């Protein structure tokens, strides 16, 4: 099996890197750097958007007078690569939104601080905030929504709010750009805008996010997010008290695209594992999440998501020809920064590619961010719970949108690869008056838990299956469905089907491998 790092050719990387640097970054004086000539341009380009009045950063870094008292602290922060907040490991990408400093920029700052932080001669460069029209980055939005005031206490724990947004849209809407304007930037830690599942207030798809330093988001040319008629949005807030009580009135501006302007629907995929259990005190627990693409796709961006115990995450693509492609590695994951990594050169992947997200958590007392190292931790929506989601933004290689496909069938294709011979499709009636629908049941051997996967909106979520006991081709287990516990008893038949007695009667399950298109690997 060949391992291929996902990087553009070296010459292209260098050229793109030079284009991304401000002009002054090409002429740094590493021997005797001064604030006026060398340091101010770096701070203005990479730091001042957060480090200015009424922003979340604790100090302003626009002028020499403001910067000078913090010179040594700044040097330590950039040398340790704690600032600017950019967690992707070197060598991946390149990414359009990379705010990390180059080795030369870090060397200039540390040399400047160690030599007494000289001001230099001449007038200081003036920090200029990005130009705006009518108070918005892209001119007057097509739609504006302002949240009700939210009171944030001066002190205490971080606060979280999940607020529904009634859009009132009576037709399909294509979103080409979004701007989030927090009302109290000094306490809004981050904000996520979700699409709501049809008829509910459950997250269905990631639309956009804001964190300190984030810029208004215009999706790649020709792409847009789709919010179908009748669906609403959800505002997901994380507030961080800073010692002064504040009132937040965040608003969002949305710019629409006409349907004939959209070349590709920008899909948000959740590569998710919700069945893990992190033992109390475990310093390096590992879990994986997988997804198999059933058609050719093009990857635009990646966003790993865990909570306070999250330690690291890596995306790997396993191609049908046996090659591996490393897409992204984040060795120092930080829940404080919900970073999406947007590829300069989108990554094309063929049908049958399996995306695997491998993550580790630190649930020990040595993790200073750990809410409670004495308890086992499972999947949950609270930040004190944990998650494993590898968000993937992609477009279909052919056509505007991906071909319609049941997410349960995609899950079966994944299980056929990751747990061959241990997963089956069961068609069951979940709601009165409706016909049977496909579900996926994973019954692994080896005494480990499984799951019964069903569709909710565009997501596939599992009910735990525990106490799995295999004796040859016979199995017993317990399914912990919402509000109910169901005993399972079945046996594998000669044709590979699983004859299962569950609750009201007997159901026949077909092997997951039967749902895998011929283009997909099954080993």
Phi, psi and omega per residue, in radians:
X1 nan 2.232 -3.126
X2 -1.601 2.433 3.120
X3 -1.889 2.107 -3.061
X4 -2.071 2.001 3.065
X5 -1.194 2.485 -3.115
X6 -1.512 1.511 3.138
X7 -2.443 2.576 3.054
X8 -1.363 2.860 3.140
X9 -0.945 2.613 -3.028
X10 -0.968 -0.760 -3.105
X11 -1.100 -0.672 3.121
X12 -1.167 -0.728 3.134
X13 -1.039 -0.793 3.139
X14 -1.066 -0.806 -3.115
X15 -1.082 -0.770 3.133
X16 -1.138 -0.652 3.113
X17 -1.093 -0.716 3.131
X18 -1.160 -0.657 3.125
X19 -1.152 -0.515 -3.076
X20 -1.394 -0.364 -3.096
X21 -1.356 2.506 2.985
X22 -1.127 2.706 -3.053
X23 -0.970 -0.670 -3.113
X24 -1.158 -0.389 -3.117
X25 -1.205 -0.231 -3.123
X26 -1.507 -0.122 -3.057
X27 -2.314 0.772 3.138
X28 -1.225 2.386 3.041
X29 -1.592 1.702 -3.081
X30 -1.393 -0.227 3.130
X31 -1.444 -0.849 -3.105
X32 -2.391 1.185 -3.114
X33 -1.196 2.533 3.068
X34 -2.167 2.839 -3.140
X35 -1.118 -0.829 -3.054
X36 -1.068 -0.810 -3.005
X37 -1.547 -0.550 -2.953
X38 -2.123 -0.793 -2.962
X39 -1.444 -0.754 -3.121
X40 -0.987 -0.804 3.116
X41 -1.036 -0.645 3.122
X42 -1.152 -0.815 -3.109
X43 -1.171 -0.679 3.136
X44 -1.147 -0.659 -3.103
X45 -1.295 -0.606 -2.928
X46 -2.079 -0.260 -2.949
X47 -2.209 -0.626 -2.939
X48 -1.209 -0.336 3.121
X49 -1.090 -0.530 3.048
X50 -1.699 -0.663 -3.069
X51 -1.568 1.287 3.059
X52 -2.701 2.898 -3.085
X53 -0.990 2.504 3.097
X54 1.147 0.397 2.986
X55 -1.969 3.023 -2.995
X56 -1.306 -0.395 -3.113
X57 -1.171 2.599 -2.993
X58 -1.356 -0.211 3.138
X59 -2.552 2.760 3.120
X60 -1.629 2.440 -3.081
X61 -2.294 0.917 -3.113
X62 -1.779 -0.590 -3.043
X63 -2.124 2.877 3.118
X64 -1.060 -0.729 3.137
X65 -1.020 -0.681 3.141
X66 -1.308 -0.634 -3.011
X67 -1.413 -0.660 -2.960
X68 -0.913 -0.766 -3.129
X69 -1.133 -0.309 -3.051
X70 -1.869 0.208 -2.994
X71 -0.963 -0.875 -3.086
X72 -1.210 -0.648 3.101
X73 -1.124 -0.710 3.103
X74 -1.083 -0.766 -3.135
X75 -1.043 -0.765 3.136
X76 -1.126 -0.728 -3.090
X77 -1.126 -0.724 -3.120
X78 -1.349 -0.580 3.128
X79 -1.155 -0.651 3.094
X80 -1.420 -0.037 -3.082
X81 1.008 0.554 2.993
X82 -1.388 -0.464 3.122
X83 -2.387 2.566 -0.223
X84 -1.082 2.728 -3.058
X85 -1.226 1.804 3.116
X86 -2.602 1.920 -2.944
X87 -1.708 -0.161 -3.132
X88 -1.117 2.409 3.092
X89 -1.169 2.622 3.086
X90 -1.084 2.632 3.048
X91 1.732 -0.156 3.117
X92 -1.815 2.760 -3.123
X93 1.685 -2.419 0.103
X94 -1.273 2.873 -3.087
X95 -2.066 2.491 -3.075
X96 -1.168 -0.472 -3.052
X97 -1.849 0.391 -3.118
X98 -1.151 2.033 3.112
X99 -1.908 0.189 3.123
X100 -1.211 2.699 3.124
X101 -1.548 2.576 3.063
X102 -1.295 2.876 3.098
X103 -1.021 -0.666 -3.139
X104 -1.184 -0.680 3.122
X105 -1.135 -0.724 3.094
X106 -1.122 -0.757 3.124
X107 -1.068 -0.691 -3.140
X108 -1.121 -0.753 -3.124
X109 -1.157 -0.785 -3.119
X110 -1.184 -0.671 3.091
X111 -1.137 -0.735 3.130
X112 -1.070 -0.798 -3.126
X113 -1.138 -0.728 -3.089
X114 -1.253 -0.326 -3.135
X115 -1.713 0.284 3.066
X116 1.724 0.125 3.099
X117 0.948 0.991 -3.107
X118 -1.151 2.547 3.126
X119 -1.304 -0.785 -3.031
X120 1.591 2.984 -3.085
X121 -1.611 2.804 3.044
X122 1.569 -3.140 -3.131
X123 -1.355 2.518 3.113
X124 -1.282 2.507 2.955
X125 -1.085 2.530 -3.130
X126 -1.764 2.236 3.101
X127 -1.216 2.230 3.133
X128 -2.041 2.080 3.106
X129 -1.187 2.672 3.132
X130 -0.961 2.475 3.140
X131 -1.148 2.548 -3.121
X132 -2.393 2.607 3.074
X133 -2.038 2.228 3.134
X134 0.973 0.520 3.114
X135 1.433 0.090 -3.109
X136 -2.290 2.691 -3.059
X137 -1.161 -0.614 -3.038
X138 -2.020 0.511 -3.087
X139 1.460 -2.981 -3.091
X140 -1.118 2.189 3.139
X141 -1.196 2.812 3.042
X142 -1.359 -0.425 -3.097
X143 -2.652 2.320 3.139
X144 -2.214 2.383 3.071
X145 -2.267 2.287 3.101
X146 -2.015 2.195 3.141
X147 -1.297 2.675 3.047
X148 -1.074 2.686 3.132
X149 -1.008 2.435 3.104
X150 -2.149 2.129 -3.101
X151 -1.522 2.170 3.127
X152 -1.921 2.142 -3.111
X153 -1.134 2.766 3.135
X154 -1.155 -0.678 -3.084
X155 -2.350 3.032 3.129
X156 1.976 -3.066 -3.108
X157 -1.236 2.858 3.051
X158 -1.044 2.570 -3.138
X159 -1.989 2.587 -3.114
X160 -2.278 2.496 3.123
X161 -2.493 2.360 3.088
X162 -2.060 1.834 -2.952
X163 -2.016 2.150 3.133
X164 -1.243 2.578 3.127
X165 -2.142 1.993 3.060
X166 -1.441 1.956 -3.064
X167 -1.389 -0.609 -3.067
X168 1.243 0.259 -3.124
X169 -1.373 2.165 -3.099
X170 -1.777 0.304 3.056
X171 -2.665 2.868 3.074
X172 -1.015 2.442 3.112
X173 -2.165 2.317 3.043
X174 -1.807 2.146 -3.116
X175 -1.759 2.119 3.133
X176 -1.812 -0.316 -3.131
X177 -2.756 2.622 -3.133
X178 -2.476 2.467 2.954
X179 -2.255 2.276 3.077
X180 -1.817 2.218 3.117
X181 -2.089 1.621 3.080
X182 -1.064 2.454 3.120
X183 -1.357 -0.491 3.119
X184 -2.315 1.395 -3.036
X185 -1.045 -0.420 -3.091
X186 -1.256 -0.247 3.136
X187 -2.163 -0.225 3.086
X188 -1.375 1.907 -3.104
X189 -1.325 -0.926 2.979
X190 -2.752 2.858 -3.086
X191 -2.469 2.357 3.076
X192 -2.127 2.310 3.048
X193 -1.778 2.049 -3.117
X194 -1.863 2.682 2.848
X195 -1.504 2.366 -3.120
X196 -1.485 2.529 3.064
X197 -1.115 2.614 -3.102
X198 -0.949 2.202 3.054
X199 1.244 0.274 -3.104
X200 -2.558 3.094 3.074
X201 -1.974 0.622 3.098
X202 -1.778 2.423 3.126
X203 -1.033 2.389 -3.112
X204 -2.039 -0.671 -3.135
X205 -2.809 2.532 3.083
X206 -1.303 2.206 3.088
X207 -1.715 -0.905 -3.109
X208 -2.861 2.969 3.119
X209 -2.590 2.717 3.056
X210 -2.288 2.383 2.957
X211 -2.490 2.921 -3.093
X212 -0.902 2.236 -3.139
X213 1.609 -0.186 -3.124
X214 -1.194 2.575 3.119
X215 -1.873 2.767 3.044
X216 -0.908 2.508 -2.952
X217 -1.911 2.025 2.998
X218 -1.888 2.067 -3.051
X219 -1.153 2.744 -3.094
X220 -0.894 2.532 -3.058
X221 -0.895 2.296 3.114
X222 1.479 -0.055 3.138
X223 -1.975 2.753 3.129
X224 -2.812 2.713 3.018
X225 -1.489 2.498 3.107
X226 -1.843 2.226 2.965
X227 -2.021 1.804 -3.080
X228 -1.083 2.706 3.112
X229 -0.872 2.301 3.077
X230 1.570 -0.281 3.114
X231 -1.478 2.635 -3.099
X232 -1.991 -3.005 -3.128
X233 -2.133 2.909 3.093
X234 -2.348 2.300 3.033
X235 -1.714 2.129 -3.057
X236 -1.943 1.879 -3.021
X237 -1.872 2.478 2.967
X238 -2.191 2.030 -3.134
X239 -1.878 2.467 -3.124
X240 -2.183 1.808 3.140
X241 -0.995 2.496 -3.071
X242 -2.189 0.288 3.119
X243 1.765 -0.200 3.108
X244 -2.271 2.229 3.119
X245 -1.055 2.510 -3.082
X246 -2.504 2.710 3.040
X247 -2.041 2.108 -3.116
X248 -1.768 2.328 3.011
X249 -2.293 1.314 -3.129
X250 -1.200 2.511 3.015
X251 -2.329 2.709 3.137
X252 -2.194 2.439 3.041
X253 -1.966 2.385 -3.078
X254 -2.197 2.370 3.053
X255 -1.982 2.248 -3.079
X256 -1.649 2.691 2.951
X257 -1.948 2.546 3.023
X258 -1.298 2.578 -3.086
X259 -0.922 -0.641 -3.107
X260 -1.334 -0.117 3.067
X261 -1.552 -0.208 -3.041
X262 -1.623 2.022 3.075
X263 -1.511 -0.592 -3.089
X264 -2.490 2.360 2.973
X265 -1.361 2.206 3.128
X266 -1.489 1.864 -3.038
X267 -1.604 2.388 3.024
X268 -1.820 1.977 -3.118
X269 -1.802 2.414 3.053
X270 -1.798 1.881 2.973
X271 -1.551 1.841 -2.799
X272 -2.302 2.527 2.987
X273 -2.281 2.085 -3.130
X274 -2.090 0.298 -3.057
X275 -1.920 0.097 -3.070
X276 -1.363 2.816 2.992
X277 -2.431 2.032 -3.092
X278 -1.608 2.014 -3.089
X279 -1.118 2.615 3.066
X280 -1.013 2.355 3.082
X281 1.376 -0.071 -3.084
X282 -1.252 2.128 -3.058
X283 -1.512 -0.240 -3.020
X284 -2.642 0.980 -3.117
X285 -1.322 2.416 -3.095
X286 -2.050 2.475 2.978
X287 -2.565 2.809 -3.122
X288 -2.259 2.648 3.009
X289 -2.253 2.549 -3.053
X290 -2.391 2.686 2.990
X291 -2.617 2.431 3.098
X292 -1.902 2.196 3.067
X293 -1.422 2.266 -3.110
X294 -1.687 0.084 3.019
X295 -2.622 2.929 3.112
X296 -1.146 2.364 -3.100
X297 -2.379 2.936 3.059
X298 -2.255 2.101 -3.094
X299 -1.468 2.259 3.133
X300 -1.818 -0.619 -3.133
X301 -2.789 2.831 -3.126
X302 -2.330 2.455 3.123
X303 -2.457 1.787 3.075
X304 -1.295 2.518 -3.104
X305 -2.434 2.088 2.951
X306 -2.403 -2.958 3.118
X307 -2.027 -2.593 -2.954
X308 -1.085 -0.483 -3.097
X309 -1.564 -0.060 -3.134
X310 -1.033 2.366 -3.018
X311 -2.035 -0.847 3.128
X312 -2.785 2.849 3.137
X313 -2.645 2.545 3.107
X314 -2.455 2.391 3.041
X315 -1.808 2.268 3.069
X316 -2.310 2.358 3.068
X317 -1.807 2.189 3.083
X318 -1.785 1.918 -3.040
X319 -1.444 2.707 -3.118
X320 -1.055 -0.429 -3.132
X321 -1.457 0.068 3.114
X322 1.729 -0.181 3.119
X323 -1.308 2.679 3.012
X324 -1.984 2.464 3.109
X325 -2.222 2.008 3.090
X326 -1.381 2.089 -3.066
X327 -1.675 -0.665 -3.065
X328 -2.860 2.454 3.003
X329 -2.313 2.249 3.068
X330 -2.104 1.716 -3.037
X331 -1.396 -0.365 -3.135
X332 -2.194 1.208 -3.139
X333 -1.090 2.434 -3.126
X334 -2.369 2.005 -3.133
X335 -1.043 -0.388 -3.109
X336 -1.177 -0.315 -3.082
X337 -2.216 1.857 -3.130
X338 -1.503 1.403 -2.975
X339 -1.665 2.289 2.935
X340 -1.765 2.464 -3.070
X341 -1.943 1.908 -2.990
X342 -1.734 2.048 -3.067
X343 -1.181 2.365 2.945
X344 -1.151 -0.833 3.097
X345 -1.890 1.848 3.141
X346 -0.959 2.637 -3.037
X347 -1.828 2.017 3.121
X348 -1.477 2.307 3.130
X349 -2.272 2.404 -3.117
X350 -1.427 2.808 3.033
X351 -0.952 2.467 -3.107
X352 1.657 -0.121 3.098
X353 -1.244 2.347 3.055
X354 -1.837 2.112 3.028
X355 -1.550 2.197 3.092
X356 -2.077 2.267 3.054
X357 -1.935 2.043 3.119
X358 -1.834 2.244 -3.074
X359 -2.311 2.711 3.048
X360 -2.261 2.606 3.093
X361 -2.209 2.661 3.027
X362 -2.013 1.784 -3.133
X363 -1.790 0.460 -3.108
X364 -1.698 2.975 3.093
X365 -1.229 -0.261 3.114
X366 -1.319 -0.216 3.096
X367 -1.504 1.891 -3.060
X368 -1.150 -0.284 -3.130
X369 -1.637 -0.061 -3.041
X370 -1.213 2.091 -3.138
X371 -1.116 -0.579 -3.110
X372 -2.864 1.767 -3.114
X373 -1.366 0.005 -3.064
X374 -1.633 -0.002 -3.065
X375 -2.123 2.632 2.935
X376 -1.213 2.569 -3.062
X377 -2.169 2.359 3.121
X378 -2.195 -3.119 3.099
X379 -1.065 2.468 3.069
X380 -3.022 2.829 -3.083
X381 -1.465 -0.385 3.100
X382 -1.271 2.623 -3.136
X383 -1.165 -0.351 3.063
X384 -1.403 -0.215 2.930
X385 -1.467 -2.911 3.083
X386 -2.322 2.844 3.071
X387 -2.449 2.754 2.903
X388 -2.374 1.749 3.058
X389 -2.282 2.203 2.966
X390 -1.824 1.675 3.113
X391 -1.201 2.403 3.096
X392 -2.297 2.114 2.981
X393 -1.638 2.194 -3.120
X394 -2.547 2.893 3.016
X395 -2.229 2.722 3.055
X396 -1.247 2.456 3.118
X397 -1.170 -0.586 -3.141
X398 -2.107 2.345 3.104
X399 1.466 2.999 -3.112
X400 -1.307 -0.795 -3.096
X401 -2.141 2.754 3.050
X402 -1.049 2.702 3.096
X403 -1.120 2.433 3.126
X404 -0.967 2.266 -3.133
X405 -2.655 2.396 3.085
X406 -1.165 2.262 3.079
X407 -1.100 -0.419 3.074
X408 -1.182 -0.686 3.108
X409 -1.122 -0.695 3.069
X410 -1.094 -0.643 3.105
X411 -1.146 -0.709 3.106
X412 -1.106 -0.692 3.093
X413 -1.075 -0.678 3.086
X414 -1.137 -0.824 -3.103
X415 -1.127 -0.524 3.092
X416 -1.089 -0.549 3.110
X417 -1.453 -0.808 -2.994
X418 -1.469 -0.451 -3.133
X419 -2.407 1.098 -3.092
X420 -1.007 2.347 3.098
X421 1.327 0.165 -3.070
X422 -2.233 0.214 -3.130
X423 -2.422 2.560 -3.081
X424 -2.450 2.711 3.023
X425 -1.666 2.236 3.034
X426 -2.141 2.175 3.049
X427 -1.595 2.056 -3.062
X428 -2.306 2.685 3.076
X429 -1.568 1.992 -3.091
X430 -1.633 -0.471 -3.087
X431 -2.286 2.418 3.102
X432 -1.042 2.437 3.106
X433 1.500 -0.097 3.112
X434 -2.009 2.668 -3.120
X435 -1.336 3.044 3.110
X436 -1.093 2.593 3.082
X437 -2.309 2.674 -3.072
X438 -1.231 2.477 2.969
X439 -2.329 2.828 3.139
X440 -2.083 2.266 3.137
X441 -2.060 2.135 3.094
X442 -1.820 2.107 3.136
X443 -2.193 1.351 -3.060
X444 -1.224 2.637 3.019
X445 -1.519 2.838 3.103
X446 1.755 0.130 3.046
X447 1.392 0.224 3.131
X448 -1.723 2.703 -3.119
X449 -1.143 2.763 3.055
X450 -2.129 -2.707 -3.125
X451 -2.834 2.650 3.058
X452 -1.971 1.898 -2.957
X453 -1.692 2.200 3.126
X454 -2.270 2.806 -3.066
X455 -1.584 2.307 2.983
X456 -2.252 1.882 -3.033
X457 1.119 -2.194 3.091
X458 -1.688 0.039 -3.094
X459 -1.783 2.761 3.014
X460 -2.073 2.037 -3.070
X461 -2.091 2.518 -3.059
X462 -1.766 2.568 2.820
X463 -1.635 2.367 -3.103
X464 -1.113 2.499 2.970
X465 -2.098 2.103 -3.036
X466 -2.165 3.069 3.109
X467 0.944 0.744 -3.127
X468 -1.383 2.163 3.134
X469 -2.220 2.063 3.063
X470 -1.796 2.293 2.983
X471 -2.227 1.663 -3.009
X472 1.154 -2.124 3.117
X473 -1.713 0.200 3.137
X474 -1.867 2.464 -3.060
X475 -2.421 2.494 2.947
X476 -2.224 2.626 -3.109
X477 -2.896 3.004 3.099
X478 -2.189 2.137 3.085
X479 -1.686 2.203 -3.128
X480 -1.742 1.330 3.139
X481 -1.379 2.748 -3.100
X482 -0.956 2.098 3.105
X483 1.290 0.206 -3.063
X484 -2.767 2.648 3.018
X485 -2.125 2.198 -3.047
X486 -2.089 2.258 3.082
X487 -1.481 2.337 -3.123
X488 -2.004 2.467 3.086
X489 -2.616 2.153 -3.082
X490 -2.677 3.077 3.117
X491 -2.606 2.506 3.127
X492 -1.401 2.332 3.130
X493 -1.618 3.010 -3.091
X494 -1.067 -0.525 -3.131
X495 -1.513 0.125 3.104
X496 1.573 -0.149 3.104
X497 -1.240 2.765 3.127
X498 -1.999 1.958 3.111
X499 -1.498 1.947 -2.970
X500 -2.107 2.295 3.000
X501 -1.671 2.065 -3.120
X502 -2.460 2.067 3.055
X503 0.988 -1.912 -2.984
X504 -1.262 -0.261 -3.111
X505 3.052 -2.849 -3.062
X506 -1.732 2.420 3.139
X507 -2.302 2.552 3.118
X508 -1.795 2.198 3.091
X509 -1.811 2.368 3.110
X510 -1.700 2.575 -3.083
X511 -1.018 2.518 3.096
X512 -0.990 -0.576 -3.123
X513 -1.062 -0.446 3.127
X514 -1.178 -0.408 -3.106
X515 -1.573 -0.059 -3.066
X516 -1.496 2.113 3.077
X517 -1.005 2.741 -3.069
X518 -1.082 -0.371 -3.136
X519 -1.362 -0.200 -3.054
X520 -1.655 2.443 3.044
X521 -1.244 2.569 -3.118
X522 -2.092 0.091 -3.132
X523 -1.778 nan nan
